[in-house]
């Protein structure tokens, strides 16, 4: 066992917790992207429907509490810190606090299961920027691996998808469709990473665990100009396809998210649900991994495998494990890889 790690850092996206925080939060998220003010106001309206409160911070607090209990009971007993990319508690402030507390080496669990620029490499850049801000006393922070095919992540999602399927009348279940959703990204970004392939594998593993053959990976929450190609199909377009195919029921499993982000509450529970009702399709939304016991146990396992090289990392499927020691041309934001 490597005793050199002395803390755990939970690193997430962040979200507002009141209407007065919504626009400053969106300005942080969209800084440097030349997004029209009108578009920001449109997104702000999504938050307004929920009192300006994103569920992500509460979800992270619940995850941290569950992980603390797991580590207190089973070890290793390490303090847990929490920092966000876009809103309080901001990562820079958290890293500064870690330095003041004497933390020297920490393991980082980022709340995204997959590999892409925004879901992995950007977090690495965020960490280095925060460390540079602290200076020489900043702790070394090593990010844990992508976990999209870890048995604990698959088990949590499969159990929730199965619970969704059980809400369909038993005689209609064999013909119900299982739609796995994830945040869409520009195709140029997707070409530089394993995001789509990892999502397909995770979706297939969950469907296999549930024992349901009628499934498809679809996308949600795209943004950017219409002229820019993004991963498709969008969930709302797919619902129309299902209607044309005569489908009556669909279970939507947001396998691309680990908790109920605003994109889940608005894009699925509000917008997609309204489209399904309009089309006359019964849509059941499966829960995200959240604080499922298998998922929390998985986080502990990721920590242990990084601390002890004698532990063999577990995974399902054929793609193996993806560490975060990325080469310089991996998971780039959008430009093509160098020739």
Secondary structure, DSSP 8 states (H G I E B T S, - for coil): --TT--EEEEEE----BSHHHHHHHHHHHHTTS---HHHHHHHHHHHHTTTTB-THHHHHHHHHHHHHHHHHHHS---EEEEEESSSSSBHHHHHHHHHHTT--EEEEEES--S-SIIIIIHHHHHHHHHHHHH-TT--EEEE--B-TT-HHHHHHHHHHHHHHHTTS-GGGGGG-EEEEEEE--BHHHHTTSSHHHHHHHHHHHHHHHHT---EEEEEE---S-TTS-BSS-BHHHHHHHHHHTT--EEEEE-TT-SS--HIIIIIIIIIIHHHHHHHT-EEEEE--STT-HHHHHHHHHHHHHHH-TTS-----SSS--B-S---TTSS-SSS----
